[in-house]
Amino acid sequence: MDKTIKELTLLLIYLTSWQEDVGLKKVQRSWKGYPFEVLDELNEEGYIDGSKHAKSVYLTEEGL
């Protein structure tokens, strides 16, 4: 996957994210409105995380 596409997708995920309380911490969450191939690679690289069944992902510390 082109590095520029992954970087721009991660930027869009961040810009369209919202903060959500989950227990003792807050996470940045965003909808999965991007190509799944790119989301899968960002997940494998540790920038985002979330269930494959969920409609949203959250940004990890690495992704922020």
MODELLER restraints for C-alpha pairs under 7 A, 6 or more apart:
rsr = mdl.restraints
at = mdl.atoms
rsr.add(forms.Gaussian(group=physical.xy_distance, feature=features.Distance(at['CA:6:A'], at['CA:38:A']), mean=6.24, stdev=0.5))
rsr.add(forms.Gaussian(group=physical.xy_distance, feature=features.Distance(at['CA:13:A'], at['CA:30:A']), mean=5.93, stdev=0.5))
rsr.add(forms.Gaussian(group=physical.xy_distance, feature=features.Distance(at['CA:16:A'], at['CA:30:A']), mean=6.21, stdev=0.5))
rsr.add(forms.Gaussian(group=physical.xy_distance, feature=features.Distance(at['CA:17:A'], at['CA:28:A']), mean=5.79, stdev=0.5))
rsr.add(forms.Gaussian(group=physical.xy_distance, feature=features.Distance(at['CA:17:A'], at['CA:29:A']), mean=5.14, stdev=0.5))
rsr.add(forms.Gaussian(group=physical.xy_distance, feature=features.Distance(at['CA:17:A'], at['CA:30:A']), mean=4.35, stdev=0.5))
rsr.add(forms.Gaussian(group=physical.xy_distance, feature=features.Distance(at['CA:18:A'], at['CA:28:A']), mean=5.40, stdev=0.5))
rsr.add(forms.Gaussian(group=physical.xy_distance, feature=features.Distance(at['CA:18:A'], at['CA:29:A']), mean=5.43, stdev=0.5))
rsr.add(forms.Gaussian(group=physical.xy_distance, feature=features.Distance(at['CA:18:A'], at['CA:30:A']), mean=6.52, stdev=0.5))
rsr.add(forms.Gaussian(group=physical.xy_distance, feature=features.Distance(at['CA:19:A'], at['CA:26:A']), mean=6.40, stdev=0.5))
rsr.add(forms.Gaussian(group=physical.xy_distance, feature=features.Distance(at['CA:19:A'], at['CA:27:A']), mean=5.56, stdev=0.5))
rsr.add(forms.Gaussian(group=physical.xy_distance, feature=features.Distance(at['CA:19:A'], at['CA:28:A']), mean=4.57, stdev=0.5))
rsr.add(forms.Gaussian(group=physical.xy_distance, feature=features.Distance(at['CA:19:A'], at['CA:29:A']), mean=6.26, stdev=0.5))
rsr.add(forms.Gaussian(group=physical.xy_distance, feature=features.Distance(at['CA:20:A'], at['CA:26:A']), mean=5.44, stdev=0.5))
rsr.add(forms.Gaussian(group=physical.xy_distance, feature=features.Distance(at['CA:20:A'], at['CA:27:A']), mean=5.36, stdev=0.5))
rsr.add(forms.Gaussian(group=physical.xy_distance, feature=features.Distance(at['CA:20:A'], at['CA:28:A']), mean=6.29, stdev=0.5))
rsr.add(forms.Gaussian(group=physical.xy_distance, feature=features.Distance(at['CA:20:A'], at['CA:29:A']), mean=6.78, stdev=0.5))
rsr.add(forms.Gaussian(group=physical.xy_distance, feature=features.Distance(at['CA:21:A'], at['CA:27:A']), mean=6.53, stdev=0.5))
rsr.add(forms.Gaussian(group=physical.xy_distance, feature=features.Distance(at['CA:27:A'], at['CA:58:A']), mean=6.52, stdev=0.5))
rsr.add(forms.Gaussian(group=physical.xy_distance, feature=features.Distance(at['CA:28:A'], at['CA:58:A']), mean=5.45, stdev=0.5))
rsr.add(forms.Gaussian(group=physical.xy_distance, feature=features.Distance(at['CA:28:A'], at['CA:59:A']), mean=5.56, stdev=0.5))
rsr.add(forms.Gaussian(group=physical.xy_distance, feature=features.Distance(at['CA:29:A'], at['CA:56:A']), mean=6.63, stdev=0.5))
rsr.add(forms.Gaussian(group=physical.xy_distance, feature=features.Distance(at['CA:29:A'], at['CA:57:A']), mean=5.61, stdev=0.5))
rsr.add(forms.Gaussian(group=physical.xy_distance, feature=features.Distance(at['CA:29:A'], at['CA:58:A']), mean=4.13, stdev=0.5))
rsr.add(forms.Gaussian(group=physical.xy_distance, feature=features.Distance(at['CA:29:A'], at['CA:59:A']), mean=6.36, stdev=0.5))
rsr.add(forms.Gaussian(group=physical.xy_distance, feature=features.Distance(at['CA:30:A'], at['CA:56:A']), mean=5.39, stdev=0.5))
rsr.add(forms.Gaussian(group=physical.xy_distance, feature=features.Distance(at['CA:30:A'], at['CA:57:A']), mean=5.52, stdev=0.5))
rsr.add(forms.Gaussian(group=physical.xy_distance, feature=features.Distance(at['CA:30:A'], at['CA:58:A']), mean=6.14, stdev=0.5))
rsr.add(forms.Gaussian(group=physical.xy_distance, feature=features.Distance(at['CA:31:A'], at['CA:55:A']), mean=6.04, stdev=0.5))
rsr.add(forms.Gaussian(group=physical.xy_distance, feature=features.Distance(at['CA:31:A'], at['CA:56:A']), mean=4.15, stdev=0.5))
rsr.add(forms.Gaussian(group=physical.xy_distance, feature=features.Distance(at['CA:31:A'], at['CA:57:A']), mean=6.31, stdev=0.5))
rsr.add(forms.Gaussian(group=physical.xy_distance, feature=features.Distance(at['CA:32:A'], at['CA:55:A']), mean=5.80, stdev=0.5))
rsr.add(forms.Gaussian(group=physical.xy_distance, feature=features.Distance(at['CA:32:A'], at['CA:56:A']), mean=5.05, stdev=0.5))
rsr.add(forms.Gaussian(group=physical.xy_distance, feature=features.Distance(at['CA:32:A'], at['CA:57:A']), mean=6.46, stdev=0.5))
rsr.add(forms.Gaussian(group=physical.xy_distance, feature=features.Distance(at['CA:42:A'], at['CA:48:A']), mean=5.96, stdev=0.5))
rsr.add(forms.Gaussian(group=physical.xy_distance, feature=features.Distance(at['CA:43:A'], at['CA:49:A']), mean=5.58, stdev=0.5))
rsr.add(forms.Gaussian(group=physical.xy_distance, feature=features.Distance(at['CA:46:A'], at['CA:60:A']), mean=6.92, stdev=0.5))
rsr.add(forms.Gaussian(group=physical.xy_distance, feature=features.Distance(at['CA:46:A'], at['CA:62:A']), mean=6.65, stdev=0.5))
rsr.add(forms.Gaussian(group=physical.xy_distance, feature=features.Distance(at['CA:47:A'], at['CA:59:A']), mean=6.10, stdev=0.5))
rsr.add(forms.Gaussian(group=physical.xy_distance, feature=features.Distance(at['CA:47:A'], at['CA:60:A']), mean=5.42, stdev=0.5))
rsr.add(forms.Gaussian(group=physical.xy_distance, feature=features.Distance(at['CA:47:A'], at['CA:62:A']), mean=5.31, stdev=0.5))
rsr.add(forms.Gaussian(group=physical.xy_distance, feature=features.Distance(at['CA:47:A'], at['CA:63:A']), mean=3.91, stdev=0.5))
rsr.add(forms.Gaussian(group=physical.xy_distance, feature=features.Distance(at['CA:48:A'], at['CA:57:A']), mean=6.45, stdev=0.5))
rsr.add(forms.Gaussian(group=physical.xy_distance, feature=features.Distance(at['CA:48:A'], at['CA:58:A']), mean=5.58, stdev=0.5))
rsr.add(forms.Gaussian(group=physical.xy_distance, feature=features.Distance(at['CA:48:A'], at['CA:59:A']), mean=4.47, stdev=0.5))
rsr.add(forms.Gaussian(group=physical.xy_distance, feature=features.Distance(at['CA:48:A'], at['CA:60:A']), mean=5.27, stdev=0.5))
rsr.add(forms.Gaussian(group=physical.xy_distance, feature=features.Distance(at['CA:48:A'], at['CA:63:A']), mean=6.15, stdev=0.5))
rsr.add(forms.Gaussian(group=physical.xy_distance, feature=features.Distance(at['CA:49:A'], at['CA:57:A']), mean=5.68, stdev=0.5))
rsr.add(forms.Gaussian(group=physical.xy_distance, feature=features.Distance(at['CA:49:A'], at['CA:58:A']), mean=5.48, stdev=0.5))
rsr.add(forms.Gaussian(group=physical.xy_distance, feature=features.Distance(at['CA:49:A'], at['CA:59:A']), mean=6.46, stdev=0.5))
rsr.add(forms.Gaussian(group=physical.xy_distance, feature=features.Distance(at['CA:49:A'], at['CA:60:A']), mean=6.65, stdev=0.5))
rsr.add(forms.Gaussian(group=physical.xy_distance, feature=features.Distance(at['CA:50:A'], at['CA:57:A']), mean=4.78, stdev=0.5))
rsr.add(forms.Gaussian(group=physical.xy_distance, feature=features.Distance(at['CA:50:A'], at['CA:58:A']), mean=6.18, stdev=0.5))
